[in-house]
Amino acid sequence: MNEWERVKHCVRFEPADRVPWQIGYTSELAEQVMKKLHIEEETCHVLGQNVLRFSRLDDFFGNHIAILRNRATDSVREVKPGIWRDEWGVLWDRRVDKDIGAPVNTVLERMDLDRLSVPVPNDDRRFAHYPPIIRANPNRYFLVKFSYTLFERAWSLRGMQNLLMDFILNPGFVHELLSRITEFNLALIDALKQYPIDGIMFGDDYGFQKGLFMNPETWRKLIRPYLEKTYDRAHQYGYDVFIHSCGNITSILDDLLEIGVNVFNPFQPEVMDIEAVIENYSGKLAFYGGVSIQKTLPFGTPDEVRREVEKLIRLSEKYGGYIVSPSHDMPKDIPLENILAMREVFLDHQK
């Protein structure tokens, strides 16, 4: 079986020759690892720009998934040192976090949606990086990442405090804002049909370490209907639906299953009982993640990393439906020896 087949079998709880894995990384960590291991950079040209792709690092790790983005490569631009503007007009301070950053402006300071400029979802520039990545990864599973899908996009535009207050004081405005964002997402899903996509990962963090940002009933009333509409559209095209939501969101896992989620990520061991959750949802909801980036990978020994990864592989073999992976893209503070220990277990597993 190849990588694509293993992921597809995993999502459907079908037998495979071995457990699929994915070693995700931030751009800073990728640069460090490639430099230390003398792995050459691979660059493709998209719209006249050099776009660095770490496909050779994916080959080194034996990764099963090839990641595509839902935005143009130049849609996030540096407007002054360390400050980047995204296509919705949000300014992000990336002086510490080089990949995402933190918002420093409020596009919707007032509840005036006439001020909101929604990007063009079907602009060909948005997908210009797809063909070279697809050509470079013929046997991998193609997963499109929708960053800041709904709730995150709403709070990035309105401000977290403002939006959470709006949930109580101005629900009509919230519905209108979420509706506009959803219409953008639906049109974007429609535009993907020209590419051989296998799944979409909808990124939308709802949780702290100990629970949701909000009452689960509030989530069900204000957010769930728009997610369901979005997931339905993805399923119409045959895409698997992944969701990435950090934190302990066990209180809505059943809801996510009901509205069509196939795979849950990042599956943090610090906030969820990995084995209990896998056992409870075996045959119904697949998982992706689980290797601790808060404890084991940054602070453990290589032997501790090996034991944790081996344990998770055994769980995947026992229950099915589990892509073993770091619980989030690895940041730059993960020691190289721990990364190599994790890779060693995965590669030994395939022998």
N, C-alpha and C positions, 0 to 999 in steps of 0.2 A: 504493500500500500504506500502511496505517497502522502505528503503532508496534507494536501487538500482532502483526500479521502479520510484520513484520520480525524480531522476536525469535523467533517460532515457526519461521520459515524458517531463521534462523541456527542454532538448536539442532539442526535436522534436516539441516543442510548442504544446504539448498535455495536456489536463486537468489532474490535479493530486489532491489528497485529501488535500495537503498542500504544501507550498513552501519549497524546499530543502535548507539547509544551511550547511555551513562548517566553523568551527572556526580553522583557521590555526595558527601555533605558531612556534617560533624558539626553538631550543633545550634548550637554557638558560631560556626562559620564561617557558617552560614546566617543567623544574626541579624546578623552583621557585613555580609554582602553585601546583604541586604535593606535594611538601614539606609542603606548607602552609595548604593545604586541606587534608593532610594525605592520599593521593592516592598512593597506592603501585605501585612500578615499576614492569614491566613485562619484563622478559629477555628471549630471545631465544638463542640457540647455533647454530651458523652457521660457518662451517669450523673450529671448535675448538675455536671460539671466542664468547664472550658474546656480543650480539647485543641488545641494549636497545630499546624496542618499547613502544610507549606511547599509546597502544591500549586502555588501561583503561581510559586514559584522553579523547580519542575520544568517548568512551562510556559515560563519564561524560558530554561531550559537546553535545552528540547526533549527532555527525557528520555523514554526508551522504557518504563521499568519503574516501576510503583507499588508501594511497599513496605508490607506489612502485618506486624504483629508477632504473636508467638505468646503474648502475655501481655496482661492487662488494663491499661488505661492507668494505673490507680492501684495496680498490684500491687507496684511499687517505691516505697517511701515513705521520706521523710526523717524519721529518728527523733531526730536531733540535728544541729546545723549541719554540713553537709558529709558526713554519714554516712547512708546509705540502706540499708534492709532489703528484700531481694527475697522472693518468695513461698516460697522454700525455707529462709528463715531466715538467709541469708548477709548479712553487713553489708559494704557497699562504701564505701570512702573516695573521695568524688568531689570533693575540694577542688582537685585538679589536673585530672584527667580528668573532665569534667562529664557525659559520656555513659555511661561504664562504671565506671571507678574500680578500686580494688584491694581484695581481701578483707581484713578485719581481724579476723575470728573464724574458728573452726574448728567447724562444726556437729557433725561426726563426729570429735571428738578421740579417742574410743575406737571400736573396731570393733563398734559396737552399733547395728544398723539399726533396732532398736525405737525409737531416738531420732529417727529420720528421719520427718518429716512431709511426705508427698508432696502437692503441690497437687492440686486438683480439675481434671482436664484439660478437661472439657466444660462448665464453668461459662459461662453465657451472657455474663457480664461480660467474659470474656476476648476476646470477638469483637464487643463493642459498638461499637468504632471502625471495623469493617469497612464497614458500609453507607454511611456518609458518604464514606469514601475511595473506595469502588467507584463511587458515583454521580458523584464529582468527576473521575474518570479513565476515561471510557468506552472510550477507544481504546488504553489502555496494557495492558501485560502485568502481571498480578497475581502478585507473588512474596511468599510468606510467609517471614519470617526466623525460624528457630529458633535463638535465641542460646543459647550454652552447651548444645549438644545432648547430648553424651555424656561424652567425656573431660574437657571443660572443666567440665561440671556436677559430675562426680565429684571433680575436684581442688578445685573451689571449696568443696565440702562437707567433704572430707577433708584438704585442704591438699596443695599440690603435692609437697613432700618426702615426706610420709606416703604418698601414693598411689604414687609411683614406687618407694618401698621395698616397698609392698604388692605391686606387680607381681612382685617376686622372692620375698618372704617369705610373703605371704598371698594367693595367687591365687584361692583359694576365695572370700574376702571380696570381692575385686575383681569376680568374676563375679556375685556376688549383688547388689552395688551397681549394676553396669552393667545387670543384668537389670531392676531396679526402675526405673531411669531410662528404660530402653527401653520398658517397659510404659506409662509415662506418655506417652512420645513417640508410641507407636502409638495410644493412645486419643485423643491430641490430633489426630493425622492423621485418624482416623475422624470427629472432630467437625467437620473442615473441609468435609466433603462438601456442606454446605448453602450454600456460597458458591462463586462462579465463579472459583476459584483456578486459576492456570496452572502454577505451580511452587512448590517449597519449597527455600529455601536453608538447609542444615544447617551452622551455624557450629561449628567444632571445630578449634582450632589444634593442629597436631601438630609444628610445626617451628621451629627456630632459623633464622638466616640461612644456615647451612651444612649443615643436615641435620635429622633427626628428634630429638625429645626422647628417644627410646628406640630400641632395636634394631628394625629392620623386622620381624623374626620375632616379637618381643614384641607389636608392633602387630597383626600378623596373627593371633596366637593369642588375644589378649585383647580387642581392639577390633573387628576386622573382622567377626566373626560378628554382633554386635549392629547394626552399621551396615547389613549386608546385609539383615537382617530389617526394619530401618526403611525402607530404600530400596525394598524389595519392596512394602511396604505403600503407600508413596507412589505407586509405579507402578501398583498395583491401581486407584487412583482416576484414573489418567491424568495425574498430575502429572509435570512435568519435575523431575529431581533436580539441584540445584546444591549444591556444597560450598564453603564458605569456610574455607580453612586457610592461615594465614600461614606464611611460611618456606619453606625448600627441602625439599619433600616429593616430589621426583621419584622417589625410591626406591619409592614406593607408588602412583604414578599409574596403573600398569597394574592394580594391585589395585582402585583406585577405579573404573576403567573396567569391570573384570570384575563388580563388585557393583552396577553400575547407575547410576553418576554420569553425568549428561549434560553438565554445565557445571562447570568448575573456576574458582574465584576465590580470591584476588585477583590472582594471576599477576604477581608482583613481578619487574621487570627486574633488580633488584639480586641476585636469587638464582637466576633461571632465564634461559636463553638463549631469549628470546621466539620468535624465528623458528624456531629448531631444534625447539622443543617443538611449535609450531603445525604445522610441516611433518610431524613424526613422527606426530602424532595426527589429522591432517586426515581428515575423514570419520568419525571415531570419537568424539572427545572435544572439545567446544567449550570456549572460554575467555572470561573476562570480567574485564577489568582491563587492566594493562600500562603505563599512564602513570605514571611514577615520582613518588611523593609523598615520597621520601627525597632526591631530587636535583633533577630537572628542575623540577617544579612549585614547590617552595619556593625554590630557589636559581638556577634558570635565568632567562634573559631571555625576554620574550614570543616572540621569533623562535625561540629554542631549543625552547620549548613547541610552537610551530606545527610545527616540523620533526619533532619526536617524534610528535605526534599524526598528522600526514600520513603518516609512515612506517608507523604501526600500521594506519591505514585501508587503506593499500596491501596490507599483509599479510592483512587480513581479506578484501579483494577477491580476493586471489590464492588463498588456501587455504579461505576460508569458515569458518563456525563460530567467529566471534570478535566479541563485544560489546566495543567499545573504550570504556575507562573509566579514571579514576584507579585505581591499584592498591589503594586503600582509600578510605573516606570521608575527604574532605579535612579536615585539622585547621585551626585558626584562623590558622596562620602562613603559609598560602599567599597570596601577593600577589594582589590583585584583578586587576591587569593580566594576570597569567598565567592566571587563571581565564577572563577575557574572551577571551584569545587562544585558549585551548582551545575555548571555545564558538564563536568565530568560524570555526574550521576545521570543526567539526561542521556548523554551519549553512550554510557555503559548500558543503560536500559534498552537501547535499540539493538544491541549486539545479539 
